[in-house]
Amino acid sequence: MAAQIYHIAGWSSCNFHKKAVNVASTLSVLFPSKLKVVNHQFSSREEYRLWLIDNGFRKKFSDTRAHTHTASPFAWLAKQDGDKQLSPDPANIKSFVGGCDDTINFFRDFCSPKAVDTSNLAAMKDDGHTSDHGHTYDLVVIGGGSGGLASSKEAASLGANVAVLDFVKPSPAGSKWGLGGTCVNVGCIPKKLMHNAAIIKESSQADASPFGVSLDTSKDHSWETMRENIQNHIKSLNFNYRVNLREKNVTYLNKLGCFKDAHTLEVTDKKGKKSEITSSRFIIAVGGRPTDLDCEGGELAISSDDIFSLKKNPGKVLCVGASYISLECAGFLAGLGHDTTIAVRSILLRGFDRQCADKIGHYMESHGVKLKKKVVPKKLEKVDGDRIQVTFSDDSTDIYDTVLVAIGRTADTAKLGLDAVNVKSMQNNGKIPTTDEQTTCPNIYAIGDVMEGCPELTPVAIQAGVALSRRLFGGSNKSMDYQNICTTVFTPIEYGTVGLSEEDAIEKYGESNLEVYHKEFLPLEWSLTESRSVHKAFTKVIVDKSNEKVLGIHFLGPNAGEVMQGYGTAMKKGITFTDLAETVGIHPTSAEEIVTLSVTKSSGEDAAAGGC
């Protein structure tokens, strides 16, 4: 194992700097093959602070603790030996340590015998990157969505010369949008806002009167007003992203890229003009696009790329597919007063917990969403002007104003020129297989929805992108952890989950080795409203009997995303059921129902909650 290169900077008369240097130097004498110490000693406090703060050396670190460090000493590890005494190379930074106490703790740990945990270390191949590579950029990120923007800004903060390519190809229906990717423009942000609009409308109609609030609910919902306000908000985000890239010294290129070789992209601007750029490394972060409806007249359908900017009121709507996107769209459309039907080929929310998915289906049906089961469209045709007649696989027909297809997503890789760089993509969905985000071409990486096996979630792409940039340019070797990631489905009754579904837990551990705690309960805010009080919220926790480790937490009820976020941290830390049971709940909340669970499925007792 190569020696660790330990750097300590400070001013000559600082006693804390002297102490840290003495400890480190002594150990380097005792362990010359394991440790080398480099002392950066400045003649005065002012000279030291000029170097560290005013000239910005501390900002070269990915660890944000370094950004606010002002005291002496300032210690870090380097990748290799060779730095000059008073002008260390930022590109050689491995990781930030801290000050005097941190140095003492580091060397206390250095001297302690211990087993090395390599479970979260990335196994990356050498990609050939050198500081004198001769290309235009150190890194080019293809795709300006959440993951692409996050990885580009992180790499730039670590001193890399970075460009981002982002070019939105119009949807088949002609919809276009700005910088920021799916989440901001045609995904999470407009979806959550329209979901909130439906909640406000339902609350004003159902809850106002029982709580003594007088509201005029006679006026219809204005789709046009909601759409305009949401689109204006999105445009402000697009603008902020461009400003942020400029502030972070990331070059923004509104161009479409295609690989010519492992270091060259042919790029095309909106006028069709072609040029070439070169880079030492590339990150593919192009995400995915909705899968088209493959039937006669399928081009008449719109997708989630179109619904949020739809200028006309959608009227009577058919949502094709039982994905979370389809159910979320159907939920807010029905909540806003639209006649809404979901065409379900097989089951709702494939991949999620079946008990929870079925409860969502029942709740949505009771809220006016019609489920047309075991059918798929086989023909769409225009009738009565712009209306669409749909013929289903059971030969039944119906007429709709809007048909929205949400049957899955396909990675946007078809025209990237992957063959030119020997990067393979999956035949069924276009996604790219990777090992620790590294493709079969070592200097080309992939993050987010375009990566095979990656959860299609914005925060996952962001965190993976940041972690990857820190490995590429910040000396980190920490891999992205894709386990126990929280998510929420924003259906009319929200569904938050982290960990394994009951079905997956049974498959992995065996049913006899599990205990499932569950409860139905009435959220307090529903208790005065007659139409709500006939429904129940629900939670369950799946536990490994052998060690009480919690394997999965599921919650159906108000504000599910807010409820579940904290439990995600607990799951990361290996929470046990005893930990949950010994946690004091916040009363009165729905979240406390998770920490007061006591009834198991195996007991056969009633899961309905009682009391306050």
C-alpha positions as CSV (number, residue, x, y, z in Angstrom):
1,M,0.0,0.0,0.0
2,A,1.4,3.4,-1.0
3,A,2.2,6.0,1.7
4,Q,-0.4,8.5,2.6
5,I,0.6,12.1,1.7
6,Y,-0.5,14.3,4.6
7,H,-0.4,18.1,4.1
8,I,-0.5,20.6,6.9
9,A,-0.7,24.4,6.3
10,G,-0.4,27.2,8.9
11,W,1.7,30.1,10.0
12,S,5.0,29.7,11.7
13,S,4.2,31.1,15.1
14,C,0.9,29.3,15.5
15,N,1.1,26.7,18.4
16,F,-1.7,24.6,17.0
17,H,0.1,24.3,13.7
18,K,3.3,23.4,15.5
19,K,1.5,20.7,17.5
20,A,-0.1,19.1,14.5
21,V,3.2,19.1,12.6
22,N,5.1,17.6,15.5
23,V,2.6,14.7,15.8
24,A,2.5,14.0,12.1
25,S,6.3,14.3,11.6
26,T,6.9,11.9,14.5
27,L,4.6,9.3,13.0
28,S,6.2,9.7,9.6
29,V,9.5,8.8,11.1
30,L,8.1,5.8,12.8
31,F,6.1,4.7,9.6
32,P,8.1,6.0,6.6
33,S,6.5,3.5,4.2
34,K,3.0,4.5,5.3
35,L,3.1,8.2,5.8
36,K,4.8,11.3,4.3
37,V,4.1,14.8,5.8
38,V,4.3,18.0,3.8
39,N,4.5,21.2,5.9
40,H,3.2,24.4,4.2
41,Q,4.5,27.0,6.6
42,F,3.7,30.7,6.0
43,S,5.7,33.5,7.7
44,S,2.6,35.3,9.0
45,R,-1.1,34.9,9.8
46,E,-1.9,37.4,7.1
47,E,0.1,35.5,4.4
48,Y,-1.6,32.3,5.5
49,R,-5.1,33.7,5.3
50,L,-4.4,35.4,1.9
51,W,-3.5,32.0,0.5
52,L,-6.3,30.0,2.2
53,I,-9.2,32.5,2.0
54,D,-8.6,35.4,-0.3
55,N,-7.0,33.3,-3.0
56,G,-9.5,30.6,-2.6
57,F,-7.5,27.4,-1.9
58,R,-10.1,26.1,0.6
59,K,-12.8,26.4,-2.1
60,K,-11.0,23.7,-4.2
61,F,-12.3,21.0,-1.9
62,S,-15.5,19.0,-2.4
63,D,-15.9,18.7,1.4
64,T,-18.0,21.8,2.4
65,R,-16.3,21.9,5.8
66,A,-13.2,23.2,4.1
67,H,-15.1,26.2,2.6
68,T,-15.6,27.8,6.0
69,H,-12.3,26.8,7.7
70,T,-10.3,29.9,8.7
71,A,-8.1,28.7,11.5
72,S,-4.5,27.3,11.5
73,P,-3.7,24.5,10.7
74,F,-5.5,23.4,7.6
75,A,-4.8,19.8,6.8
76,W,-5.6,17.5,3.9
77,L,-4.6,14.3,2.1
78,A,-3.1,14.4,-1.4
79,K,-3.3,11.8,-4.2
80,Q,0.4,11.7,-4.8
81,D,3.7,13.2,-3.8
82,G,5.3,16.1,-5.6
83,D,3.5,19.3,-4.5
84,K,5.6,22.5,-4.0
85,Q,6.1,23.8,-0.5
86,L,4.0,26.9,-0.7
87,S,1.9,26.3,-3.9
88,P,0.2,22.9,-3.6
89,D,-1.7,21.7,-6.7
90,P,-5.5,21.7,-6.3
91,A,-5.7,18.9,-8.8
92,N,-3.7,16.7,-6.4
93,I,-6.3,17.0,-3.5
94,K,-7.6,13.7,-2.2
95,S,-9.7,14.7,0.8
96,F,-10.0,17.4,3.5
97,V,-9.1,16.5,7.1
98,G,-9.5,19.7,9.2
99,G,-7.6,21.5,11.9
100,C,-5.4,20.6,14.9
101,D,-8.0,18.4,16.7
102,D,-8.9,16.7,13.4
103,T,-5.3,16.0,12.8
104,I,-4.8,14.4,16.2
105,N,-8.0,12.3,15.7
106,F,-6.8,11.3,12.2
107,F,-3.5,10.0,13.5
108,R,-5.1,8.3,16.5
109,D,-7.2,6.4,14.0
110,F,-4.1,5.9,11.8
111,C,-2.4,4.1,14.7
112,S,-5.5,2.0,15.7
113,P,-5.8,-1.6,14.3
114,K,-9.0,-2.0,12.3
115,A,-10.7,-3.9,9.6
116,V,-11.0,-2.0,6.3
117,D,-14.6,-1.6,5.1
118,T,-14.5,-1.5,1.3
119,S,-18.2,-2.1,0.7
120,N,-18.9,1.5,-0.3
121,L,-15.8,2.0,-2.4
122,A,-16.1,2.4,-6.2
123,A,-14.3,-0.2,-8.4
124,M,-13.4,2.1,-11.3
125,K,-11.1,1.4,-14.1
126,D,-8.4,3.9,-15.1
127,D,-10.0,6.1,-17.7
128,G,-6.7,7.6,-19.0
129,H,-7.3,11.1,-17.7
130,T,-4.3,13.3,-17.2
131,S,-3.9,17.0,-16.4
132,D,-2.2,17.6,-19.8
133,H,-4.8,15.6,-21.9
134,G,-4.9,18.3,-24.6
135,H,-8.7,18.3,-25.1
136,T,-11.0,21.3,-25.1
137,Y,-12.6,20.2,-21.8
138,D,-11.8,18.1,-18.8
139,L,-15.5,17.0,-18.7
140,V,-18.5,17.3,-21.0
141,V,-21.9,16.4,-19.6
142,I,-24.5,15.4,-22.1
143,G,-27.9,16.4,-20.7
144,G,-28.9,19.4,-18.7
145,G,-31.3,17.7,-16.3
146,S,-31.0,17.5,-12.5
147,G,-28.2,14.9,-12.5
148,G,-26.3,16.5,-15.4
149,L,-26.4,20.0,-13.8
150,A,-25.4,18.7,-10.4
151,S,-22.4,16.7,-11.7
152,S,-21.2,19.6,-13.9
153,K,-21.3,22.2,-11.2
154,E,-19.6,19.8,-8.7
155,A,-16.8,19.1,-11.2
156,A,-16.3,22.8,-11.9
157,S,-16.1,23.5,-8.2
158,L,-13.2,21.0,-8.0
159,G,-11.3,22.9,-10.7
160,A,-12.4,21.0,-13.8
161,N,-13.1,22.8,-17.1
162,V,-16.7,21.7,-17.8
163,A,-19.3,22.1,-20.5
164,V,-23.0,21.0,-20.4
165,L,-24.8,20.1,-23.6
166,D,-28.6,20.4,-23.4
167,F,-30.9,20.3,-26.4
168,V,-34.6,19.5,-26.1
169,K,-36.1,17.5,-28.9
170,P,-39.8,18.4,-29.3
171,S,-42.3,15.7,-28.2
172,P,-44.3,14.1,-31.0
173,A,-47.1,16.5,-30.1
174,G,-44.6,19.5,-30.5
175,S,-44.0,20.4,-26.8
176,K,-40.6,22.0,-26.0
177,W,-39.1,23.3,-22.8
178,G,-36.0,24.9,-21.3
179,L,-32.9,23.9,-19.3
180,G,-33.5,21.7,-16.3
181,G,-34.6,18.4,-17.7
182,T,-37.7,16.3,-17.1
183,C,-38.2,17.0,-13.4
184,V,-38.4,20.7,-13.6
185,N,-40.2,21.1,-16.9
186,V,-42.4,18.0,-17.5
187,G,-42.1,16.0,-14.3
188,C,-41.9,16.4,-10.5
189,I,-42.4,20.2,-10.3
190,P,-45.5,20.7,-12.5
191,K,-46.9,17.4,-11.3
192,K,-46.7,18.3,-7.6
193,L,-48.2,21.8,-8.3
194,M,-51.1,20.3,-10.2
195,H,-51.5,17.7,-7.5
196,N,-51.6,20.5,-5.0
197,A,-54.2,22.3,-7.1
198,A,-56.4,19.2,-6.8
199,I,-55.9,19.0,-3.1
200,I,-56.9,22.7,-2.7
201,K,-60.0,22.1,-4.8
202,E,-61.1,19.0,-2.9
203,S,-60.4,20.6,0.5
204,S,-62.4,23.7,-0.4
205,Q,-65.3,21.6,-1.5
206,A,-65.2,18.8,1.2
207,D,-63.5,20.3,4.2
208,A,-64.4,24.0,4.4
209,S,-68.0,23.7,5.6
210,P,-67.4,21.1,8.4
211,F,-64.6,23.4,9.7
212,G,-66.9,26.5,9.6
213,V,-65.2,28.1,6.6
214,S,-67.5,29.7,4.0
215,L,-66.2,29.5,0.4
216,D,-67.7,30.1,-3.0
217,T,-67.1,26.8,-4.8
218,S,-69.6,27.4,-7.6
219,K,-67.0,28.6,-10.1
220,D,-65.2,25.9,-12.2
221,H,-61.5,25.4,-12.0
222,S,-59.5,27.4,-14.6
223,W,-57.1,25.1,-16.3
224,E,-55.7,28.1,-18.3
225,T,-54.9,30.2,-15.2
226,M,-53.2,27.2,-13.4
227,R,-51.2,26.3,-16.5
228,E,-50.0,29.8,-17.1
229,N,-48.8,30.3,-13.5
230,I,-47.1,27.0,-13.4
231,Q,-45.3,27.6,-16.7
232,N,-44.2,31.0,-15.6
233,H,-42.7,29.4,-12.5
234,I,-40.9,26.8,-14.6
235,K,-39.5,29.6,-16.9
236,S,-38.1,31.3,-13.8
237,L,-36.3,28.1,-12.8
238,N,-34.9,27.7,-16.4
239,F,-33.4,31.2,-16.2
240,N,-32.0,30.5,-12.7
241,Y,-30.3,27.3,-13.9
242,R,-28.5,29.2,-16.7
243,V,-27.4,31.9,-14.4
244,N,-26.2,29.3,-11.9
245,L,-24.1,27.5,-14.6
246,R,-22.5,30.8,-15.5
247,E,-21.7,31.6,-11.8
248,K,-20.2,28.1,-11.4
249,N,-18.0,28.6,-14.5
250,V,-19.7,25.8,-16.5
251,T,-20.0,26.4,-20.2
252,Y,-23.6,25.9,-21.4
253,L,-24.0,24.6,-25.0
254,N,-27.6,24.5,-26.4
255,K,-26.5,21.7,-28.8
256,L,-27.3,18.1,-29.6
257,G,-24.3,15.7,-29.2
258,C,-23.3,12.5,-31.0
259,F,-20.1,10.6,-30.4
260,K,-17.5,10.3,-33.1
261,D,-14.9,8.6,-31.0
262,A,-14.1,8.3,-27.3
263,H,-13.0,11.9,-27.0
264,T,-14.9,13.7,-29.7
265,L,-18.5,14.8,-30.0
266,E,-20.2,16.2,-33.1
267,V,-22.6,18.8,-31.9
268,T,-25.5,20.4,-33.8
269,D,-27.1,23.7,-32.9
270,K,-30.8,24.6,-33.4
271,K,-30.0,26.0,-36.9
272,G,-28.5,22.7,-37.9
273,K,-24.9,23.9,-37.9
274,K,-22.4,21.2,-37.0
275,S,-19.1,21.4,-35.2
276,E,-16.9,19.3,-33.0
277,I,-15.7,19.5,-29.4
278,T,-13.3,17.2,-27.5
279,S,-13.1,16.2,-23.9
280,S,-11.0,13.9,-21.6
281,R,-14.2,12.6,-19.9
282,F,-17.9,12.5,-20.7
283,I,-21.0,11.9,-18.5
284,I,-24.2,10.8,-20.3
285,A,-27.2,12.2,-18.4
286,V,-29.8,12.4,-21.1
287,G,-32.6,10.8,-19.1
288,G,-35.6,9.2,-20.8
289,R,-38.7,10.1,-22.8
290,P,-42.2,8.6,-22.6
291,T,-42.7,5.4,-24.6
292,D,-45.0,5.9,-27.5
293,L,-48.4,4.1,-27.8
294,D,-47.9,1.4,-30.4
295,C,-51.3,1.0,-32.0
296,E,-53.2,2.5,-35.0
297,G,-53.7,6.2,-34.4
298,G,-51.2,6.2,-31.4
299,E,-49.9,9.5,-32.6
300,L,-53.1,11.2,-31.5
301,A,-52.2,10.5,-27.8
302,I,-50.1,13.0,-25.8
303,S,-47.8,12.2,-22.9
304,S,-46.5,13.6,-19.7
305,D,-44.2,15.7,-22.0
306,D,-47.3,17.6,-23.1
307,I,-50.0,17.6,-20.3
308,F,-48.4,20.2,-18.1
309,S,-48.2,22.8,-20.9
310,L,-51.5,21.8,-22.6
311,K,-53.1,25.1,-23.6
312,K,-56.7,23.8,-23.8
313,N,-58.7,22.3,-21.0
314,P,-58.1,18.5,-21.3
315,G,-61.8,17.7,-20.9
316,K,-62.7,14.1,-20.7
317,V,-59.4,12.1,-20.3
318,L,-58.2,8.6,-20.8
319,C,-54.9,7.8,-19.1
320,V,-53.3,4.7,-20.7
321,G,-51.1,2.7,-18.3
322,A,-51.0,1.9,-14.6
323,S,-47.6,3.4,-13.9
324,Y,-47.2,6.0,-11.1
325,I,-47.1,8.7,-13.8
326,S,-50.4,7.6,-15.1
327,L,-52.0,7.3,-11.7
328,E,-50.6,10.7,-10.6
329,C,-51.9,12.4,-13.7
330,A,-55.3,10.7,-13.4
331,G,-55.5,11.7,-9.8
332,F,-55.0,15.4,-10.2
333,L,-57.1,15.5,-13.4
334,A,-60.0,13.9,-11.5
335,G,-59.4,16.1,-8.5
336,L,-59.7,19.2,-10.7
337,G,-63.1,17.9,-12.0
338,H,-62.3,16.1,-15.2
339,D,-64.0,12.9,-16.2
340,T,-61.0,10.5,-16.0
341,T,-60.5,6.9,-16.9
342,I,-57.4,4.7,-16.5
343,A,-56.8,1.8,-18.9
344,V,-55.1,-0.9,-16.9
345,R,-53.4,-3.7,-18.8
346,S,-52.5,-5.8,-15.7
347,I,-51.9,-4.4,-12.3
348,L,-51.5,-1.0,-10.7
349,L,-48.0,0.3,-9.8
350,R,-46.0,-2.7,-10.7
351,G,-42.9,-2.9,-8.5
352,F,-44.5,-1.3,-5.5
353,D,-46.1,-3.0,-2.5
354,R,-49.2,-4.8,-3.8
355,Q,-51.3,-4.2,-0.7
356,C,-50.6,-0.5,-0.8
357,A,-51.1,-0.3,-4.6
358,D,-54.6,-2.0,-4.3
359,K,-55.6,0.4,-1.5
360,I,-54.6,3.3,-3.8
361,G,-56.8,1.9,-6.6
362,H,-59.8,1.5,-4.3
363,Y,-59.3,5.1,-3.0
364,M,-59.0,6.5,-6.5
365,E,-62.2,4.7,-7.7
366,S,-64.1,6.1,-4.7
367,H,-62.9,9.6,-5.8
368,G,-64.3,9.3,-9.2
369,V,-61.5,7.8,-11.3
370,K,-62.7,5.0,-13.4
371,L,-60.5,1.9,-13.8
372,K,-61.0,0.1,-17.1
373,K,-59.2,-3.2,-16.4
374,K,-57.5,-5.9,-18.5
375,V,-57.6,-3.7,-21.6
376,V,-55.2,-1.8,-23.9
377,P,-56.1,0.6,-26.7
378,K,-55.9,-1.0,-30.2
379,K,-57.1,2.0,-32.2
380,L,-57.4,5.7,-31.9
381,E,-59.2,7.9,-34.4
382,K,-60.5,11.5,-34.7
383,V,-64.3,12.0,-34.4
384,D,-66.4,15.0,-33.9
385,G,-63.6,17.4,-34.8
386,D,-60.8,17.1,-32.3
387,R,-62.3,14.3,-30.1
388,I,-60.7,10.9,-30.0
389,Q,-62.6,7.6,-30.2
390,V,-60.7,4.7,-28.6
391,T,-61.3,1.1,-29.5
392,F,-60.0,-1.2,-26.7
393,S,-58.7,-4.7,-26.9
394,D,-62.1,-6.0,-25.7
395,D,-63.7,-4.2,-28.7
396,S,-65.4,-1.7,-26.4
397,T,-65.2,2.0,-27.5
398,D,-65.4,5.4,-25.9
399,I,-64.8,8.9,-26.9
400,Y,-62.4,11.3,-25.1
401,D,-61.1,14.8,-25.5
402,T,-57.6,13.8,-24.4
403,V,-55.7,10.5,-24.4
404,L,-52.6,10.6,-22.2
405,V,-50.2,7.7,-22.6
406,A,-47.9,6.7,-19.6
407,I,-46.8,3.1,-20.2
408,G,-43.2,3.5,-19.4
409,R,-40.1,5.5,-20.4
410,T,-37.3,4.8,-22.9
411,A,-33.7,6.1,-22.4
412,D,-32.9,8.9,-24.9
413,T,-29.8,7.2,-26.3
414,A,-30.8,6.2,-29.9
415,K,-29.0,9.0,-31.6
416,L,-26.0,9.4,-29.2
417,G,-23.6,7.4,-31.5
418,L,-22.9,4.8,-28.8
419,D,-21.7,2.3,-31.3
420,A,-18.8,4.6,-32.2
421,V,-17.5,4.3,-28.7
422,N,-18.4,0.6,-28.1
423,V,-20.9,1.5,-25.4
424,K,-23.8,-1.0,-25.3
425,S,-27.4,-0.1,-24.4
426,M,-30.3,-2.4,-23.4
427,Q,-32.4,-3.4,-26.3
428,N,-35.7,-3.1,-24.4
429,N,-35.3,0.3,-23.0
430,G,-32.2,2.0,-24.4
431,K,-30.5,2.2,-21.0
432,I,-26.8,1.9,-20.5
433,P,-25.3,-0.8,-18.2
434,T,-22.5,0.5,-15.9
435,T,-20.3,-0.4,-13.0
436,D,-20.2,2.4,-10.5
437,E,-21.6,4.7,-13.3
438,Q,-18.6,3.7,-15.6
439,T,-19.6,2.3,-19.0
440,T,-17.7,-0.2,-21.2
441,C,-15.7,2.8,-22.6
442,P,-13.7,3.8,-19.4
443,N,-13.8,7.6,-19.9
444,I,-17.5,7.7,-20.6
445,Y,-19.9,7.5,-17.6
446,A,-23.7,7.5,-17.2
447,I,-26.0,8.7,-14.4
448,G,-29.7,9.0,-13.7
449,D,-32.6,7.6,-15.6
450,V,-30.3,6.6,-18.6
451,M,-28.4,4.1,-16.4
452,E,-29.7,0.6,-16.2
453,G,-30.7,-0.4,-12.7
454,C,-30.9,3.2,-11.4
455,P,-34.1,4.3,-9.7
456,E,-35.8,6.9,-11.9
457,L,-35.8,9.6,-9.2
458,T,-34.4,13.1,-9.4
459,P,-32.5,13.1,-6.1
460,V,-30.8,9.8,-7.1
461,A,-29.5,11.4,-10.3
462,I,-28.3,14.5,-8.3
463,Q,-26.5,12.5,-5.6
464,A,-25.0,10.0,-8.1
465,G,-23.8,12.9,-10.3
466,V,-22.1,14.7,-7.3
467,A,-20.5,11.5,-6.0
468,L,-19.2,10.7,-9.5
469,S,-17.7,14.1,-10.0
470,R,-16.0,13.9,-6.6
471,R,-14.4,10.6,-7.7
472,L,-13.3,12.0,-11.0
473,F,-11.9,15.3,-9.8
474,G,-11.9,15.4,-6.0
475,G,-10.0,12.3,-5.0
476,S,-13.0,10.5,-3.5
477,N,-13.5,6.8,-4.0
478,K,-16.9,6.6,-2.4
479,S,-19.6,4.9,-4.5
480,M,-23.3,5.8,-4.8
481,D,-25.6,3.8,-2.5
482,Y,-28.7,2.9,-4.4
483,Q,-30.3,1.0,-1.5
484,N,-33.1,2.2,0.8
485,I,-34.1,5.2,-1.2
486,C,-37.3,7.0,-0.2
487,T,-39.9,7.8,-2.8
488,T,-43.5,9.1,-2.8
489,V,-46.3,8.5,-5.3
490,F,-48.5,11.7,-5.4
491,T,-51.8,10.0,-6.0
492,P,-55.0,11.4,-4.4
493,I,-54.0,9.4,-1.3
494,E,-50.3,9.8,-1.2
495,Y,-48.0,6.8,-0.9
496,G,-44.5,7.1,0.7
497,T,-42.2,4.1,0.9
498,V,-38.6,3.2,1.7
499,G,-37.0,-0.3,1.6
500,L,-38.5,-3.5,0.4
501,S,-42.1,-4.2,-0.5
502,E,-43.7,-7.1,1.3
503,E,-43.5,-9.3,-1.8
504,D,-39.8,-8.5,-2.3
505,A,-39.1,-9.2,1.3
506,I,-40.8,-12.6,1.2
507,E,-38.9,-13.5,-1.9
508,K,-35.5,-12.5,-0.3
509,Y,-36.0,-13.7,3.3
510,G,-38.9,-16.1,3.2
511,E,-42.4,-15.4,4.6
512,S,-41.7,-17.4,7.8
513,N,-38.8,-15.2,8.7
514,L,-40.7,-11.9,8.5
515,E,-43.0,-10.0,10.8
516,V,-45.3,-7.4,9.3
517,Y,-46.8,-4.7,11.6
518,H,-49.7,-2.8,10.1
519,K,-52.4,-0.3,11.0
520,E,-55.4,1.5,9.5
521,F,-56.1,4.9,11.0
522,L,-58.1,8.0,10.5
523,P,-55.9,11.1,10.1
524,L,-57.2,13.8,12.5
525,E,-57.7,16.3,9.7
526,W,-60.1,14.0,8.0
527,S,-62.3,13.4,11.1
528,L,-64.8,16.2,10.7
529,T,-65.5,15.6,7.0
530,E,-68.1,12.9,6.4
531,S,-66.9,12.1,2.9
532,R,-63.3,11.6,4.1
533,S,-64.0,9.8,7.3
534,V,-65.3,6.7,5.5
535,H,-61.7,6.2,4.2
536,K,-58.7,5.1,6.2
537,A,-55.0,5.9,5.9
538,F,-52.6,3.0,6.3
539,T,-49.0,2.1,7.4
540,K,-47.0,-1.0,7.7
541,V,-43.5,-2.0,8.7
542,I,-41.7,-5.2,7.5
543,V,-39.3,-6.7,9.9
544,D,-36.6,-9.5,9.8
545,K,-37.5,-11.7,12.8
546,S,-33.9,-12.9,13.3
547,N,-32.5,-9.5,14.2
548,E,-35.5,-7.1,14.2
549,K,-34.0,-5.1,11.4
550,V,-36.6,-3.0,9.5
551,L,-36.7,-4.0,5.9
552,G,-39.4,-1.7,4.6
553,I,-41.7,1.1,5.7
554,H,-44.9,2.0,3.9
555,F,-47.3,4.9,4.5
556,L,-50.6,5.8,2.8
557,G,-52.0,9.1,3.9
558,P,-51.7,12.9,3.9
559,N,-48.2,14.4,3.3
560,A,-46.6,11.0,2.7
561,G,-43.4,12.5,1.3
562,E,-42.9,14.7,4.4
563,V,-43.6,11.8,6.7
564,M,-41.2,9.4,5.0
565,Q,-38.1,11.5,4.5
566,G,-36.8,11.1,8.0
567,Y,-37.4,7.4,8.1
568,G,-35.1,7.2,5.0
569,T,-32.2,8.3,7.2
570,A,-33.2,5.8,9.9
571,M,-33.2,3.0,7.3
572,K,-29.7,4.0,6.1
573,K,-28.5,3.6,9.7
574,G,-30.0,0.1,10.0
575,I,-33.0,0.9,12.2
576,T,-34.6,-2.0,14.2
577,F,-38.2,-2.4,15.2
578,T,-37.3,-1.8,18.8
579,D,-35.7,1.6,17.7
580,L,-39.0,2.5,16.2
581,A,-41.1,1.4,19.1
582,E,-38.9,3.3,21.6
583,T,-39.2,6.5,19.5
584,V,-41.6,9.0,21.1
585,G,-44.1,10.2,18.5
586,I,-45.2,13.7,17.8
587,H,-48.9,14.0,18.7
588,P,-51.3,14.4,17.1
589,T,-49.8,13.5,13.7
590,S,-50.1,10.7,11.1
591,A,-46.4,10.1,11.3
592,E,-46.6,8.9,14.9
593,E,-48.7,5.9,13.7
594,I,-45.5,4.4,12.4
595,V,-43.8,4.4,15.8
596,T,-46.9,3.1,17.6
597,L,-47.4,0.0,15.5
598,S,-48.1,-3.2,17.6
599,V,-50.5,-5.4,15.6
600,T,-48.9,-8.0,13.3
601,K,-50.5,-9.7,10.3
602,S,-49.6,-13.1,11.7
603,S,-51.7,-12.4,14.9
604,G,-54.9,-12.0,12.8
605,E,-55.9,-9.1,15.0
606,D,-57.9,-6.1,13.6
607,A,-55.4,-3.6,12.1
608,A,-57.8,-0.7,12.7
609,A,-56.5,1.9,15.1
610,G,-58.5,3.2,18.1
611,G,-58.2,6.0,20.6
612,C,-56.6,9.4,20.1
